[in-house]
Amino acid sequence: MDAANVTRCCDAILDPGWANDDFQRNHNMKYWVLRGRPDVNDFDEMLKPGTSGYWTTARIPKDLTPGDRIFIWESRPRSRVVGLAERGNGKEYFDENGDPRFEIQYLTPRLFYQASIEELRQIPILGDASFLKAGPATALLALTTQQAEILFQYVYTRNPNLGEIWIDIQPDLNSEIVPDAENTLALITHTHMESSSLVSIENFEHVLRNDVLSESQLLALQALYNFPDHSATARQLAAVLEYKGFGGANFAIGGAGKSIANELGVHPQQQRPDGEPAWFTIVAGGEPTTSGYLWIMLPELAAALERTNLIDPEIGVELLPDEESATSKHEEGARLRVEVNIYERSSAARKKCVEHYGAKCVVCGFDFESAYGNIGKGFIHVHHIVPLSEMNHSYVVDPIRDLRPVCPNCHAMIHRRIPAFSIEEICGLFKQ
């Protein structure tokens, strides 16, 4: 059933205590719980990352603004968190019944582990939240920053495949919140998903030579291989593969692991907190980092890709010669990762940008082919002009709108300050 046509909400019950300094520092962004009735909402159908839907309420709160973060709550009889979303940019409008509608963008599929009202009521701070109290079956309720961060940590640590989402409040994956018998918060160690390979190089070769993987699964593995140390986060993969949101990358890597496991009759040794198999561990290890959960391709799979000649440098990330050293180690011995704007290193996006604008700097006009001959043909950096603060989790780069070709010198000057200079500003500073 189409989410835009199924949801009717009662008046929102608002907690006026949300406004505090934390929200002001984060561009007045707010957090909400959007409760929906299961008898009129098909959550399995509507919760698809990168899609959007319109919800109806008798009165839309004036302070509900685009970018606000939303926990989707399935109302009675189950009463549980089922997904995450954000207020979309779509304009509010009135439907044929005179009810106002507002857009939300879904960030997750239906969660595997769906935190229930019973367990959440045991957690201090959350226990007093208005969405856990009796009230209308459908309503939009505000959360304080503290309540939202604790709720998000509880949900996120029990759904590790969510990848990079709301990274400014993303919890430490080495620990998770659990309610204990004393009604206090306790921290327990969360297992690192680093695995030794269950599959030999030869068996990986068998899978690759016999078309076991879907096109999207193979493409994701080829892209992961091309990252430094064959390591990347879901957001990085999604960016270079031009997925709308990181969910597609999660599904591709997890799906690849499951397809290989089913073909070879093996089973992951690790489980997710909800008890489901951690399928991605068939193809990659993993570890939490400050930039999100990092997948690290198993060396046996990397070797099999090489042996079967399935390495394609045109897929995924592209590092320029002067960026060989543009990597740094994560804390505690984590693997290497690219320390550059990933949208500027997407092979596919870069190619489309250069095809449109040409391999000539838009700032100084320098053309490497004119200066160096054939060895300079096609060489140019590309600059991503969209500020990171204006991007949400469903952002997809538009190579014509969002990228510009620039020479390495001008590119370096653009990034001489934070935030970066605009193309127009740097053109104004350039002296012929």
C-alpha angles and dihedrals in degrees: 000000000000112000090215091064106035109057126089118170133192123231112301119252105219129204106213091201095082097091112094141129093277091062092046091053090051097055092273090292113169137200127228142178112223110200119202132183115244092216092065102027125069097205093180090058099040100043101082119137113247095021128104138208139187121244127197130222132167089240126014112218111249091226095054101110138173111282095028110140121242135196110207110223125196107216129218138359093030099023104193145130109267106169151349129246144158133228106264130224094245116122119254115247141172120252127218090279092055093252119138118241130201130191127241128184117221115228101181141033116241105305118252092216109043112192110226131220091246096058095040092054088061092062116090115240090021091060090072096044113125094231090064093054129084115279144108115344089235123036144131111241130184124233129204116240091252093051091047095050093050093046091048092049090050092050097040098051090052093049104045094168091069088093119189111002129141087355094181089070097027109138130233104270089210089075139032138193117253128174112236134198092268091058091245134120117267129186122220129185115262115214118247109236096226111136139185110231119272089190128068125224089252093053092048087051090053091054093047094047095048101053095244092147126071119242093257093048093051091045091054091051092048090050092048090051091056095058118094109280087002088277131131143145125244090254092053092050092046091051097052093041091048095237118164098240131348094273092087091057091049091051093046096050094040090044092051090053092049093047091051093046092051092048094050099035096240130132131211114261091213131065134203118244090263090059096253118132116268093232095179090067088074089070105021147021119226145201137182117253136174088260096051137276111332121215114209114196114233112250092233091059092045090053092048091052089053094047092050092048092238094133110118116180090195091068121088124334125026122198119197121225093255091055099062089113096041093111134094134190120253117235118278095028099301120163128269123280135181113263096204137090101284092211089064090055101050106120093208095047093045091052093052092047094052092044089056102040101023128237093288127111111255090208107047101009094236114163115195094201092055091049102039105020125225096349089063095050111130095358114139140121121242123218124212107222100189112099112237089232090065095053124092129193094272093054116134119188117244104208094206098043100034107033134062130185113243134168118248092255095053090042090055091050092050089058095045089106138033115264093036122246115261119244089251093051094049091047088055091053095047115101118204 
